[in-house]
Amino acid sequence: MKLYNASLSPYSSRVRIAIYAKNLPVEIVPAPGGTGSAEFGKLNPLGTVPALEVDGQVVIESEVIVEYLEDRFPTPSLRPADPIARARMRALSRFADLYLAPPLGALFGQMNPATRDAKLVCEKLAEIGLRLDQLENLVVAGPYAAGPELTLADCALGPVFFFLARVMPLVGGKPPLDGRPRLATVAETTSRHPAVARVLDEMNAAMAERMKAGAR
């Protein structure tokens, strides 16, 4: 198997967490020609990462990829055994994609104070605050998002916590986990898991490299 990856992508990072947690023999490489290129488009018409190549077939979309890996390699499991707990896990993953990622992504282009849209930033920070309050009430008591063990929900949320902690202060936002004890516990516990810690190190290195390149 081969994963086409971008180290700073939260979606690629989700898949890498699952791969490392399950200790799977997956080759991790950049998209040939880069994302959006004609060369990579032959593998994934969307031109996006991650994409997983399996025996000449390509599986796309991060949530689909991690579910495929769970189906094919069921142990160690990253899904709860109980159907309700499993449904909750999936709801948390969807929450990360549908309700947290969009307003967070909108802030990525607002880092420069000279070109910042203050109204947009204010709106998105308020939206993120609302979503985090909702998420505080959706996660279980912990220590992970969906229960006592690492699940696919944590694979989705770990990279989101990474960006929240770094992006929000740069645009005038408050520390995202202040006053949200359940989320603080989940974020801390998740970050200490070896698979997650490995991916966070990769994301930090990729961010440092991008900032270094931007300063040239």
ChimeraX attribute file (.defattr): number of C-alpha atoms within 10 A of each C-alpha:
attribute: neighborCount
match mode: 1-to-1
recipient: residues
	/A:1	14
	/A:2	17
	/A:3	25
	/A:4	25
	/A:5	25
	/A:6	21
	/A:7	24
	/A:8	19
	/A:9	14
	/A:10	26
	/A:11	22
	/A:12	25
	/A:13	26
	/A:14	26
	/A:15	28
	/A:16	26
	/A:17	26
	/A:18	26
	/A:19	19
	/A:20	16
	/A:21	20
	/A:22	18
	/A:23	12
	/A:24	13
	/A:25	10
	/A:26	15
	/A:27	12
	/A:28	17
	/A:29	12
	/A:30	16
	/A:31	23
	/A:32	15
	/A:33	11
	/A:34	17
	/A:35	20
	/A:36	16
	/A:37	16
	/A:38	14
	/A:39	15
	/A:40	21
	/A:41	17
	/A:42	10
	/A:43	21
	/A:44	24
	/A:45	13
	/A:46	15
	/A:47	19
	/A:48	22
	/A:49	25
	/A:50	30
	/A:51	25
	/A:52	29
	/A:53	18
	/A:54	12
	/A:55	8
	/A:56	9
	/A:57	10
	/A:58	16
	/A:59	17
	/A:60	21
	/A:61	17
	/A:62	21
	/A:63	22
	/A:64	14
	/A:65	21
	/A:66	23
	/A:67	17
	/A:68	14
	/A:69	20
	/A:70	19
	/A:71	11
	/A:72	9
	/A:73	12
	/A:74	13
	/A:75	12
	/A:76	10
	/A:77	18
	/A:78	23
	/A:79	22
	/A:80	19
	/A:81	9
	/A:82	9
	/A:83	10
	/A:84	10
	/A:85	15
	/A:86	19
	/A:87	14
	/A:88	20
	/A:89	25
	/A:90	19
	/A:91	16
	/A:92	22
	/A:93	20
	/A:94	16
	/A:95	19
	/A:96	23
	/A:97	17
	/A:98	11
	/A:99	17
	/A:100	21
	/A:101	17
	/A:102	14
	/A:103	19
	/A:104	19
	/A:105	14
	/A:106	13
	/A:107	20
	/A:108	14
	/A:109	11
	/A:110	18
	/A:111	17
	/A:112	11
	/A:113	10
	/A:114	7
	/A:115	9
	/A:116	14
	/A:117	14
	/A:118	13
	/A:119	8
	/A:120	14
	/A:121	22
	/A:122	15
	/A:123	12
	/A:124	19
	/A:125	21
	/A:126	14
	/A:127	17
	/A:128	22
	/A:129	17
	/A:130	14
	/A:131	17
	/A:132	19
	/A:133	16
	/A:134	13
	/A:135	20
	/A:136	20
	/A:137	13
	/A:138	18
	/A:139	21
	/A:140	19
	/A:141	17
	/A:142	17
	/A:143	20
	/A:144	22
	/A:145	32
	/A:146	27
	/A:147	19
	/A:148	12
	/A:149	17
	/A:150	24
	/A:151	23
	/A:152	27
	/A:153	27
	/A:154	29
	/A:155	28
	/A:156	28
	/A:157	24
	/A:158	27
	/A:159	25
	/A:160	21
	/A:161	23
	/A:162	16
	/A:163	17
	/A:164	19
	/A:165	15
	/A:166	12
	/A:167	20
	/A:168	20
	/A:169	13
	/A:170	15
	/A:171	19
	/A:172	13
	/A:173	18
	/A:174	13
	/A:175	13
	/A:176	21
	/A:177	19
	/A:178	9
	/A:179	11
	/A:180	14
	/A:181	12
	/A:182	21
	/A:183	27
	/A:184	18
	/A:185	17
	/A:186	25
	/A:187	23
	/A:188	15
	/A:189	19
	/A:190	24
	/A:191	20
	/A:192	12
	/A:193	14
	/A:194	13
	/A:195	20
	/A:196	25
	/A:197	15
	/A:198	16
	/A:199	25
	/A:200	21
	/A:201	12
	/A:202	15
	/A:203	21
	/A:204	14
	/A:205	14
	/A:206	16
	/A:207	14
	/A:208	12
	/A:209	12
	/A:210	12
	/A:211	11
	/A:212	10
	/A:213	9
	/A:214	8
	/A:215	7
	/A:216	5
